[in-house]
Structure formats: structure tokens, C-alpha cells
Amino acid sequence: MHHRYDVIVVGAGGAGLMAALYAAKQGVSVACISKLYPTRSHTGAAQGGIGAALGNVQEDHWEWHMFDTVKGGDYLTDQDAAEVFAKDIIEVVYELEHMGLPFSRTPEGKIAQRKFGGHTRDFGKAAVERSCYAKDRTGHMILQTLYQQNVKAGTLFFNEFHVTDLIIENGRCRGVVAYDLATGELHTYHAKAVILAAGGYGRAFKITSNALTLTGDLMSIYYRKGLPLEDMEFYQFHPTGLAKLGILVTEGIRGEGGILRNSNGERFMERYAPTIKDLAPRDIVSRSITTEIREGRGVGKDKDAVHIDLTHLPREVIEGKLAEITDLARTYLGQDPVKDLVMIQPTAHYAMGGIPTDLNGLCLSDGAGGSIEGLYAAGEQACVSLHGANRLGTNSLGDLVVFGRRAGIYAAQYAKQVEYAEMPEDPEAESRRMFDDLRNASGKDNAAAIRKELQETMMANVGIFRNGPDMQKQVGIIQELKARYKNVSVSDTTARYNTELVEAMELGFLLDCAEAMASSAVNRTESRGAHDREDFPTRDDQNWLKHTMAYKDLNKPGNVVIGYKDVALKGFTRSFEPKARVY
């Protein structure tokens, strides 16, 4: 089937819904394609809040937020992006409030704010209340609010459609191809502009906070075109996932006063971040927890977790402001935060890297400013270089709505100025070939077994602590798994609701993302942010203050070509010189 819309948005999480809404407000026709029903998108898992310098609880300024973002990113953050973000997020939070988002409130009726890791006042002097929240369901409330607004604006939704290809010819995007799970048919979407907002690839790891659907589909499809993925070596492990499960425990739990303790009952973060302790940025806290476990101070049967302690907090805080986390701990671990210490361990959480874009969401084709006409990206799938080497908590929800809005506005403006570009004769050919290869394969390899091995080895070799030999070993493992993937066959060859076929396709996407990530990580011989190398333990600004651009070698399978892009070290009105990153 063939469809035609001015703007197509791929993904219906916070970034996709924000992009669709602001494109629709420009008066163009907008359709949103989603693997899921929109309000089931992974943005709903974000609990703790959205950071903005409103100053509702104590004095705050956008310059302080910009500084924390740049410092938190270990100075790999593009400072023009950080300035745009820190200014725009204030306006966008009020826009969300006016749309009806039910923020928690101060006694005076203002949007409530609480402390969060890495957010400070006076350029690092002390923690500050900056996270605007709706109890511990902030992401869920953003999804509900934006979906309602899109229905009102007339956005058309194609739910449970899996995008399988981008139609790019002569440097211009002309549309997408998608698989309809309900009918098994391929659909071609002809568009003047396409916005990619389909999330990350956390399912490449064994223990992850990411939903089952986060398999890096559009990153992989972009990469398969010979286009770059930026800063893929930087992957954030959230310090607090429920032990063994990886289910997210919001940073808001520490913002409200939760304390990390080891098997000795010691508040160990005082050793690693003496100024802001448990509210240090995520990469630092994850490494600190892992160090405690490595040195024998872990808890639990396998001694591979630590405790988060809320027992000193009032019951009304725990069951009021942290209701969802309390319920998850009681349900999955049988531990009641009101009276019990809760077992947590770091969990693969967020990709700082992705499809490179400019400040307006336009997708870049190289490190020298080249771009793909009519193609935009936002959210975790994109890399506008806001997060640098490590994302601050709350800045993901902020990224979604700030840069989702910008992508929607600029994509719609572009669509108004151009005519539809001609589509190729058979736009579905590549997608059809991919499915036919899986359906008709006679190999004996199993997609689930390959996926399990990928997840376990990525966790072991490209995890929180890294070294050259392990990562080089992982590069080889991924190539072996990709070779085995060619022999994967599916037992169900039907078209409709073929989830086995979809999962096999998603495995191919995950393998591509893992390939780009592991190769980029081996190449960067320094430690910066979430990329912590035991064989290169220091940050090297002289050689590595630059973004990685990883390209798939289309002439040599398995080879990744590494290029670079300059870091924007100056904002428009404020700039911060790289300094030692201590808290």
C-alpha cells in the first residue's frame, strides 16, 4: 500500500509526539508510525523528572544548567546545543503545563522541583532543586499529554508498524517503508520530510532498563546506508536498577534523600564524590557501585548489588512522591522501601550517541557539515551532542521535548517549501529481500541464542569498566555473531502477526549498533564520561576532544571506518573551558 503525507514521524515516544505535534501546528499533513501504541512507548519508563531552571524552590539560572550539562558530558557536549537546550527547556516545561501535564506542586501552587544527580547551583558549589516532576511518573504523564494533544491536532497514527527501510536517493530522503504487523503487508510512505524518533538500543545488553522494543532499528538502517553514527562508544549505565532485573529505579529516589550503602552499611559515595555524594552524575555513581562490588562489599546471594536506603524518610514521601518505585520493589523483589533496604545494581540505560544532527534536527551525512535533505532526527536515536560523554539525569526528557519540538518545526517549514521528490520504481525491494532471506533460510542458527550471546558478551566486554583486549575481543565476537545471523531461519513463515520474524529482524539491527559501538570504543584510547578504560585511565583533551563518526564499510563487510567531528567548544553567549571533572 502507498501513502503520502507532508511529514512522516517514526516513533511515538516523547520526541516523536512532540515533533508530530509541532509539525501539525504548522498546518502540514502529519502521520506518525510506531512499533507500539503511543502511550506504551518507552518514554513512560522515565520516572524522576525533567530538569529546567525555573527557580521555583530555590534560585536557579539557565547558565547553571548549561554548565552542569557541559561538565556532566565531560566537555564532549557541544556547547551551542547545551545553551539552546538550557534556555528552551524553561519555555517548553511551561508549554507542557499549559497543555495539561499534571506536575506535582509546591504549597504555593508552582511546579514542584527536586534535586537530581549532577545538577548544581553557582557552577558546582552545591546541589539544586531543578527537576520538575509528576510524582515518579513524569515520562508517563508526558506521553499521555502529548498523545492527547496530537489527537486534537489531527495527527494520523499507524500503530504496530515496523519501519524497515529509509528511502534516500541523491542525498534526499523521500519516505520510508514499514511492515504492518496486523496484516503482514509492506507499506510505502511518501513524504516531503521524515523525522526519526524511535529510541535507543539498550537491548544489546543483558541487564537493561530498556523495553524489549528498543533495538536501534533506525540507527542500523541509517548506518547500512553508509551514513555515520556519532559517539556510539558512550553508553550510560544507570546506577540504580532493581537487582537482576534492570528495572529502572529513578534518580529521584536519591533526590528525595535515598542513600547508597554497601554490605557494611557504609554510605560509600562520601569517598567518591565528597561534595554531592549520592547525587553525583550517573557514570560516577555506577563506577562507584561497581568498585564496591569488585572489592567485596556487595550484597545479596551473589554479592553483585548494593542497597538503596529510604528507611529514614517519612512514609508519606516514599508512598507519595515515589509510589511507582515502591510498588515495583514490593512486587518484584519483595522488599518494602518503607522498612527494607532495596537491592540495586547498575543497568544499561541510555545511548549518548546516535544519528548525528544539527541544532534543528537535520541529519548529518559526515563530520564536515554535510546533511541529508528532508531527514530529521530527535530523542535518544539522535545525537545533537547535547549529552557528550555522559547524560545528566532529567536531560533525556528535556532533550525529547526541546529537540523534538525543533525537529517538528523545521521539518514542517521545509515541507512547505518543496514538492514531493520522485520515489524509486520499487521502494519496497530491500525490505522484501530482508524478509524473504529470513523466511526462506534453511540455516539452523537460532535468533534467540545469538541475541543472548550478544547481550551477555556486550555486558562483559563493553560495560562500565573497559579495556582494549576485552573490547577487541568483542569486535571479533560480533563479527562471528553476524556471520551466524546469516544462517538464522524462522519456523513461522506466515505474514500476519509474525513476531518471530520481527524479532529476527530486530536482532540484525542490534548487531549493527553493537558493531558500531564496540569499534568506536576500541578506537578511543582515553577515559571520558561513561567510557572508562582501565588501560587508558585519564581524559586526553589534546588527542580526543572530538566526536567519533562510525561508518559501515560498504565494500568490506565487518569493517568500520572511523572519522571525526569537531566539538563545539563555544555557546552563543556562554562558554566553559574544559576542566577536571570533580564533584
HELIX and SHEET records of a PDB file:
HELIX    1   1 GLY A   14  ALA A   24  1                                  11    
HELIX    2   2 PRO A   38  ARG A   40  5                                   3    
HELIX    3   3 HIS A   42  ALA A   45  5                                   4    
HELIX    4   4 TRP A   62  GLY A   72  1                                  11    
HELIX    5   5 GLN A   79  MET A   99  1                                  21    
HELIX    6   6 THR A  138  ALA A  153  1                                  16    
HELIX    7   7 GLY A  202  ALA A  204  5                                   3    
HELIX    8   8 ASP A  217  ARG A  224  1                                   8    
HELIX    9   9 GLY A  252  GLY A  255  1                                   4    
HELIX   10  10 MET A  269  TYR A  272  1                                   4    
HELIX   11  11 LYS A  277  LEU A  279  5                                   3    
HELIX   12  12 ARG A  282  ARG A  294  1                                  13    
HELIX   13  13 ARG A  315  GLY A  320  1                                   6    
HELIX   14  14 ALA A  323  LEU A  328  1                                   6    
HELIX   15  15 ALA A  329  LEU A  333  3                                   5    
HELIX   16  16 GLY A  379  GLN A  381  5                                   3    
HELIX   17  17 ASN A  395  GLN A  417  1                                  23    
HELIX   18  18 ALA A  429  ASN A  440  1                                  12    
HELIX   19  19 ALA A  447  ASN A  461  1                                  15    
HELIX   20  20 GLY A  468  TYR A  485  1                                  18    
HELIX   21  21 THR A  499  ASN A  523  1                                  25    
HELIX   22  22 ASP A  541  TRP A  544  1                                   4    
SHEET    1   A 6 LEU A 156  ASN A 159  0                                        
SHEET    2   A 6 VAL A  30  SER A  34  1                                        
SHEET    3   A 6 HIS A   2  VAL A  10  1                                        
SHEET    4   A 6 LEU A 186  LEU A 196  1                                        
SHEET    5   A 6 ARG A 172  ASP A 180 -1                                        
SHEET    6   A 6 PHE A 161  GLU A 169 -1                                        
SHEET    1   B 6 LEU A 156  ASN A 159  0                                        
SHEET    2   B 6 VAL A  30  SER A  34  1                                        
SHEET    3   B 6 HIS A   2  VAL A  10  1                                        
SHEET    4   B 6 LEU A 186  LEU A 196  1                                        
SHEET    5   B 6 SER A 371  ALA A 377  1                                        
SHEET    6   B 6 LEU A 362  LEU A 364 -1                                        
SHEET    1   C 3 ILE A  50  GLY A  51  0                                        
SHEET    2   C 3 ALA A 126  CYS A 132 -1                                        
SHEET    3   C 3 GLN A 113  ARG A 121 -1                                        
SHEET    1   D 3 LEU A 229  GLU A 230  0                                        
SHEET    2   D 3 LYS A 546  LYS A 552 -1                                        
SHEET    3   D 3 VAL A 560  ASP A 566 -1                                        
SHEET    1   E 4 TYR A 235  LEU A 242  0                                        
SHEET    2   E 4 VAL A 342  ALA A 351 -1                                        
SHEET    3   E 4 VAL A 306  ASP A 309 -1                                        
SHEET    4   E 4 ILE A 259  ARG A 261 -1                                        
SHEET    1   F 2 ILE A 355  PRO A 356  0                                        
SHEET    2   F 2 ALA A 382  CYS A 383  1                                        
SHEET    1   G 2 PHE A 465  ARG A 466  0                                        
SHEET    2   G 2 ASP A 532  ARG A 533  1                                        
END                                                                             
